Amino acid sequence: MSSHDDELQRIARARLPEGLRAETLAVRTALAPSQHGENSEGLFLSTSFVQPSAAESARRFANSEDFTYGRTSNPTVRSLEARLAAMEGTEAAVATSSGMSAILLMCMGLLKAGDHVLCSRSVFGSTINLFAKEFGKFGVETSFVSQTDLDEWRAATQPNTRLFFAETPTNPLTEVCDIAALAEMAHAAGALLVVDNTYASPALQRPASLGADLVMHSATKFMDGQGRVMGGALCGPNHLVRDIFGPVIRTAGMVLSPFNAWVLLKGLETLSLRLKAQSEQALAVARWLEERPEVSRVYYPGLRSHPQHELAMRQQSGQGGAVLSFELAGASPEQARARAYHVIDSTRVLSIATNLGDTKSIITHPATTSHGRLSEAQRQAAGIGQGLIRLSVGLEHVADIQDDLLRGLSTLPN
Ligand SMILES: *Cc1c(COP(=O)(O)O)cnc(C)c1O
């Protein structure tokens, strides 16, 4: 070995010791640095990679080996995938251009005409559309069942059920499902359980450790954490991620940009700190809202009044997460919407936007934004009323967040 190789071996990250804890893995896991020894992971904005010879190029292409072309692999994206897999405790991870494209990749890899999917009816709006509308066109049938009633899942299982898809906690009502119980039921039916872990993130919840076969992410939310880039991921065993999704993403091309991967790598380094701080703030805001006379209901897993409070505390490291929703009652849907708009439009600090997981607090009207494309019947089934407001709690001082909400709450028209 040359002294140059020797030097590379000694550079940190090249070989991490065994048994490191989650916080350490979130900061340290990556491919080995280049010959320059950069301490922050390199950003490789390169579409193609120069090959040492025609024969070696042929060998790498034939075996789909790293690194040839950007749709096949990229070192910055590989670093992100390694870090994500380490944090979720799975063998592998594949990064995608958005959260929705992670679900698209999963469906393309696992489903064919005649297959059946069981999905909670409380999942993210576009997820419902992707299963029901887009994959419905290709002969995949999806049944939507209660987020929390396990008997409904059992009763709706069919011999051709391939996938159970759950999201917990859900957006925006923060309903929590029992991952371990669903995993057991899926496996008894010969199906896979996929959990959308966007809301809790691996900082609070590791679905694979509870039996989920695949963990899906919209990295756009907490992983970035500062509202900059879109991204997504699927984490799971090699026989799914490498062997099944690998060939599909190389062909279909929903790959993550290396720049976005680099931003997400930086986001993951502070994920656990942010989640803890934002969860604590969200709990304070939720408790405060529960006391407000204008508010008819607060949805937050950290509250004792939450129907799955104990399960959530067990499953999510004792934290409720950074997102809560609250309801303003109204005599009619139109009046409830007017009251919700008043509170939203009275804010001067919070962002009126349709993202979540940002260090900036974000206020949203789900019925006309994230769930606006659903039919009224689908929206009713999902429990998204016109008086509902979603709040993603950031890192501003909690008193400033409360004061900003109070501007509208204290001046509601009757
Ligand atoms: C945002 C979101 C998605 C979709 O992710 P994109 O990155 O916007 O494509 C899926 N699931 C949940 C829970 C989300 O919040």
The ligand as a Gaussian input file, in Angstrom:
#p B3LYP/6-31G(d) Opt

LIG

0 1
 C      -44.980000      15.919000       1.903000
 C      -45.349000      14.542000       2.183000
 C      -45.276000      13.553000       1.189000
 C      -44.862000      13.870000      -0.239000
 O      -43.538000      14.292000      -0.291000
 P      -42.976000      15.330000      -1.401000
 O      -41.549000      15.444000      -1.028000
 O      -43.757000      16.582000      -1.291000
 O      -43.188000      14.670000      -2.724000
 C      -45.600000      12.251000       1.535000
 N      -45.989000      11.936000       2.780000
 C      -46.075000      12.852000       3.762000
 C      -46.487000      12.442000       5.121000
 C      -45.767000      14.176000       3.501000
 O      -45.875000      15.089000       4.475000

